[in-house]
Amino acid sequence: MFELGGKKTLVIGLARTGVATSLFCAKHGAIVTAVDTRPESELADAAAKLREAKISLGLGGYSDKILDGQDLVVPSPGVPADSDILEAARAHNIPIWSEIELADRFLHGRLIGITGSNGKTTTTSLIEHILKNSGYATLLAGNIGTPAYWCGRIHD
């Protein structure tokens, strides 16, 4: 299992996955800062939940100093790979992990990832259906189902 304790972790994007990622990392001892370009007025419920978990927030844009001292960056799926903040993280040699890459380090069981331009939802649903009907315990997670951190097979 990977150790998050004490690692300064920046989560970029506070839609459903970003909130789940932030809470998961904080629960595992990371020092989390969560940022989003949207203002707090658009993120009030998420902001309250994150503050309750002692997560630092940067809302309404990114500070030039937001990457200072960060050990890990986890962007939400909607954050473009070529965004300025991710380009800056690369320039600072800060590891960037997808939420799935992070979740996999805590996963009990196997992970099947589906990528591509078209047909991911159909392919994912078909594979889950085939495995489930073949007697395997399955859990549909990610953009099609429950965020990976909310599923029951992630080590708590």
C-alpha positions as CSV (number, residue, x, y, z in Angstrom):
1,M,0.0,0.0,0.0
2,F,1.2,3.5,-0.8
3,E,1.7,6.0,2.1
4,L,0.1,9.4,1.8
5,G,0.8,10.5,5.4
6,G,2.4,13.9,5.5
7,K,2.6,14.3,1.7
8,K,1.6,17.7,0.5
9,T,-1.0,16.9,-2.2
10,L,-2.6,19.3,-4.6
11,V,-6.0,18.3,-6.0
12,I,-7.0,20.3,-9.1
13,G,-10.7,20.6,-9.9
14,L,-13.5,20.2,-7.5
15,A,-16.3,18.4,-9.3
16,R,-17.4,15.1,-7.8
17,T,-14.1,13.3,-8.4
18,G,-11.9,16.1,-7.1
19,V,-13.9,16.3,-3.9
20,A,-13.7,12.6,-3.4
21,T,-10.0,12.6,-4.1
22,S,-9.4,15.4,-1.7
23,L,-11.3,13.7,1.1
24,F,-9.6,10.4,0.4
25,C,-6.1,11.9,0.5
26,A,-6.9,13.8,3.7
27,K,-8.3,10.6,5.3
28,H,-5.0,8.9,4.6
29,G,-2.9,11.7,6.3
30,A,-2.0,13.9,3.3
31,I,-1.8,17.6,3.7
32,V,-4.3,18.5,1.0
33,T,-4.8,21.7,-0.9
34,A,-7.8,21.6,-3.3
35,V,-8.1,24.2,-6.1
36,D,-10.6,25.2,-8.7
37,T,-11.0,28.1,-11.1
38,R,-14.6,28.5,-10.1
39,P,-15.5,30.9,-7.3
40,E,-16.7,29.7,-3.9
41,S,-20.2,30.9,-4.7
42,E,-20.4,28.0,-7.3
43,L,-18.8,25.5,-4.9
44,A,-20.4,26.3,-1.6
45,D,-21.4,22.7,-0.6
46,A,-18.1,21.2,-1.7
47,A,-16.1,24.0,0.0
48,A,-17.9,23.5,3.3
49,K,-17.3,19.7,3.2
50,L,-13.6,20.1,2.4
51,R,-13.1,22.8,5.0
52,E,-14.7,20.5,7.6
53,A,-12.1,17.9,6.7
54,K,-9.3,20.5,7.2
55,I,-8.5,20.8,3.5
56,S,-7.0,24.1,2.4
57,L,-8.8,25.7,-0.6
58,G,-7.8,27.9,-3.5
59,L,-10.9,29.0,-5.3
60,G,-11.4,31.4,-8.2
61,G,-8.1,30.7,-9.9
62,Y,-4.6,29.5,-9.2
63,S,-1.9,31.4,-7.3
64,D,1.6,31.4,-8.8
65,K,2.8,29.8,-5.5
66,I,0.2,27.0,-5.4
67,L,2.8,24.4,-6.4
68,D,5.4,25.5,-3.9
69,G,6.3,22.5,-1.7
70,Q,3.8,20.1,-3.2
71,D,4.8,16.4,-3.3
72,L,2.0,15.2,-5.6
73,V,-0.6,16.7,-7.9
74,V,-3.8,14.9,-8.7
75,P,-5.9,16.6,-11.4
76,S,-9.6,15.8,-11.8
77,P,-10.5,14.1,-15.1
78,G,-11.8,17.3,-16.6
79,V,-8.5,19.2,-16.2
80,P,-6.8,19.3,-19.6
81,A,-3.4,17.6,-19.7
82,D,-1.9,20.7,-21.3
83,S,-3.3,23.2,-18.8
84,D,-0.9,25.8,-17.5
85,I,-1.0,24.4,-13.9
86,L,0.0,20.9,-15.0
87,E,2.7,22.3,-17.3
88,A,4.1,24.2,-14.3
89,A,3.9,21.0,-12.2
90,R,5.9,19.1,-14.8
91,A,8.4,22.0,-15.0
92,H,8.9,21.6,-11.2
93,N,9.2,17.8,-11.5
94,I,6.2,17.2,-9.3
95,P,4.6,13.8,-9.9
96,I,1.2,14.1,-11.5
97,W,-1.1,11.1,-10.9
98,S,-4.6,10.6,-12.2
99,E,-7.3,9.7,-9.6
100,I,-7.3,6.2,-11.0
101,E,-3.5,5.9,-10.6
102,L,-3.8,7.0,-6.9
103,A,-6.8,4.8,-6.2
104,D,-5.0,1.7,-7.7
105,R,-2.3,2.0,-5.0
106,F,-5.0,1.4,-2.4
107,L,-7.2,-1.1,-4.4
108,H,-8.0,-4.6,-3.2
109,G,-8.5,-6.6,-6.3
110,R,-7.9,-5.9,-10.0
111,L,-8.5,-2.8,-12.0
112,I,-9.5,-2.7,-15.7
113,G,-9.1,0.6,-17.4
114,I,-10.8,1.6,-20.6
115,T,-9.5,4.5,-22.7
116,G,-10.1,5.8,-26.2
117,S,-12.1,8.4,-28.1
118,N,-15.4,6.6,-28.6
119,G,-17.2,3.6,-27.0
120,K,-15.7,3.7,-23.5
121,T,-19.1,3.7,-21.7
122,T,-20.4,0.8,-23.8
123,T,-17.2,-1.2,-23.5
124,T,-17.0,-0.6,-19.8
125,S,-20.6,-1.6,-19.3
126,L,-20.2,-4.7,-21.4
127,I,-17.0,-5.9,-19.6
128,E,-18.7,-5.3,-16.2
129,H,-21.8,-7.3,-17.3
130,I,-19.7,-10.2,-18.7
131,L,-17.6,-10.5,-15.5
132,K,-20.5,-10.1,-13.2
133,N,-22.5,-12.8,-15.0
134,S,-19.4,-15.0,-14.9
135,G,-19.4,-15.0,-11.2
136,Y,-16.9,-12.3,-10.5
137,A,-17.5,-9.6,-7.9
138,T,-17.5,-6.3,-9.8
139,L,-17.8,-2.7,-9.1
140,L,-18.3,-0.1,-11.9
141,A,-16.4,3.0,-10.9
142,G,-14.9,6.1,-12.4
143,N,-16.6,8.5,-14.8
144,I,-19.4,6.0,-15.5
145,G,-20.2,5.1,-12.0
146,T,-19.1,5.8,-8.4
147,P,-15.8,7.7,-8.1
148,A,-13.1,5.2,-7.3
149,Y,-12.6,6.4,-3.8
150,W,-16.2,5.8,-2.8
151,C,-16.2,2.2,-3.8
152,G,-15.9,-0.5,-1.2
153,R,-12.6,-2.1,-2.4
154,I,-10.3,0.8,-1.7
155,H,-8.1,0.2,1.4
156,D,-9.2,2.4,4.3
